[in-house]
Amino acid sequence: IRLQSTMPIPQTILITGASRGIGRETAYCFAEEGHALILTYNMGKKEGEETQKECMKKGATSVELFSLDLTSDKSIRALSMKIKKVDWLINNAGVFLPKIFNDATHEEIKSQLRTNLEGTIKFTHAILPNVKTGIINVASAAGKEAYPRMAAYCASKFGLRGFTQGMALDYPRMKWYVVNPGLTATRMTDFQGVHPHQVGEIIRDTIHGKYKVPNGGDVDVEEILGE
């Protein structure tokens, strides 16, 4: 259900994992509206710089780009000390390594849990005092329903939804939402699924208050797109 926006348009938006995929396309959506952006990348510095340049071309008032490794406490602390006030934090960075559980290495399991859940929680903890309006956590349809070959990934995304719901209870004056994409055409999925720009538009519309969602609630991409 779409509603008229009753929220002010945010001015500064921090997006993690913005070097490609959903993060990049979300950055483009906000750049087109003339916002100030703070973007992070992990290993894709060149791609992050490409996103940064394109966002400026699309109309962003400013675009800062920083390295962030969510599996590193040192990296999380270092970036949090550089960030001043932001209106919205969009926790988008994530890792997806589908395998039958017994075939997955401990490193592959750890990578998904530490990036998608532990690191996201720690980064939120570090940056929360500087977030003015709200936080969107990008989870997954696999955070609401289990799928084969994705046990660790599902665990991380189910957990991220629980974290969001808990934070909405602890900090009810802030806005907390979970956006759950389904199959999305990114490198993670061998470019199968809906275009990530469609997900970016839904994240943007969530911030603008266009969906009837309780605080801490879910915005399900497949439901909105009628997939």
N, C-alpha and C positions, 0 to 999 in steps of 0.2 A: 504494500500500500504506500503510495507516494503522498507526502504531505508538503505543505508550503514550509520553507525554511524559516525557523524562528531564531536561528543562531547567527551571530556575526561571522562574516567571512574571515577565516584565519589569515594571518599575515606571514608567519614563519612556520615552516613545516619540515620536520626532520624525518627522513626516510632511510631505513637501513636496507642494505642489499639492493642498492639502486643502480648497479652497473649494468644490469640486463634484466630481461623478463618482466615480471609484474612490477618490481620496484622501479625499473626504468620507465615503463609506461605510465605508472602512477605519477612519477615526477613530471612527465610531459603534460599530463592532465592539469596539474597545478601550475606549471610554467605558463600554460596558455591563458591562465587567469591572472597572471602577473604577480604571483606570490614570491616571497623569498624562500629559498630552499637550502637545506643542509642535507647532503647526500653522503652515504657511506658505501664502501666497497671492501671486500676482503682481499682476494687475489687478483681481481680483474681491474687493475689500475687503469690500463689503457681504455677499457670499456667504460669505466667510470668517468674518465676525462671526456670521452665521446658523449656520454649522457650529459655531462656538465655543459659542454659547448652547445649541444642541441637545445637544452633547456633555456639557455640565454637567447638563442635564436627565436625560440617560441614565445619569449616575452617575460621570463622570470626577472624580477627586480635584482636578484643576486643569487648566485649558486656557489656554495662552499662545498668542497669535497674532502672527505677524510677517510683514512684507513681504519677499519674496525674488524677485529677478530673476536667473535663472541665466545670462543673457547679459551680466551686469554683474559684473566682478571686484570693484568697490566694494561692491555689494550683498552679494556672497558674503562678503567680509571683514567687513563690518559685522555681519551676522547671526552669523557664527562667533564673534565676540568677545563676543556676548551669551549664548551657549549654554554651560552648564556641563556636568555629566555627564548623558549619556543612556544608556539600556540598548540601545536599537535605533534605527537610522536607517532609514527607509523612503523611498528615492528614487523618488517617484512622479510628480513634475511632468514634463510632456511636451507637445510640440506635434506636431500631425498635420495636414499640408496636402497632400492627395493631388492630384497633377496629372501629366499626361504630362511627362516631364522637360524637353523643349524649351519647354514652356509655363510652366514654373516660373521665377520671378524669382530672382536671386541672393539677394535678401533672404529669400525663402521657403525656399530651400535652407539658408541660413545660420541662420535661426531654428530649424529642426529639428535641425541638427547641433550648434549651440551650446547649445540647451536640453537636448536629449535625451542628448547624449553629452559634449561638452566641459564644459558647465556642471555637469552631474552629477558628472563626474570632479573638477572643481575644488572643488565643494562638499564632496565626500567627503574630498578632501585637507585642506581647511580644518578639517573637523569631526572627522576620524578620531581625534585624540588624546583627544577627549572621549567617544568611543563605547566603552561597556564590553563589550557582548556580541556584537553583530553588525549586519550591514547587508543589507537586501533591496533589490534594484534591480528596479523594475517595467519589464520590457522589453515583449515582444509575441510573438505567434505569427509576426509579420512580422520577428522577429529570428532566426527559425529557417528560414523559407521565404520566398522573394521573392514579391511580388504586383505586378500591374500598377498603374501610376500612383502607385507608392509607393517609388521607388528611393532617394530621399534619406532617407525615414523608415526604410526597411529597413536602410540603411547605418548609421544612428544606433543602431538596436536590435541589429543584429548586433554592432556595436562595443561596446555596453553589456554584452552577454553575455561578450565576450572580456575586457573590463575586469574583470568579476566573477571570472572564472576565474583571471586573473592575480593579483588581490588575494588570492584564497584560497591561492595558492602563496606569496605574500610574507608573508601574515599568517595562518598556519594555525591559530592559537589562537583566532581570531575566527570567527564564523559568517558565511558569505557565500552568499546564494541569489539566483536570478533567478526572478521570477514572470512567466509569459508569458500574459497574457490573450489570448483570441481576440476576435471581434467583441463589443463591449460597449456597452450602451445608454447612451452619454454624448453630450454636445454634439458631440464630435468625429465621431461616426458617425450624426448625426441620430437618435439614440436607438434605433438598431437593435442587436439582439443580447441577450446575457444581462444581467440586472440587475447593476449594479456592486456591489451588496451581496454578491452571491455571490462576486465576486472579493475583496472585503474580507474575507470569512470565510476564504477560502483563504490570504490573506496572514497573517491572525491564526493560522490553524492551522499554517502554516509556521513561525512563530515559536515556537509551542508544541511543535514537534517531532513533528507527527502524520504526516509523510510521510517515506518512506525516500529521502533525497536526499543525495548526496555533497557535501562542502563545495565551494562554487562551482558547484553544479549547478542544473538547471532544474526548476521546478515549473510544469507545463503545465496551465493552467486547463481547456482543452477536454477533455483526457484525464481529469481528475478528475471533471468534470461529465458525461462520457460524450457530449459533443456530437459 
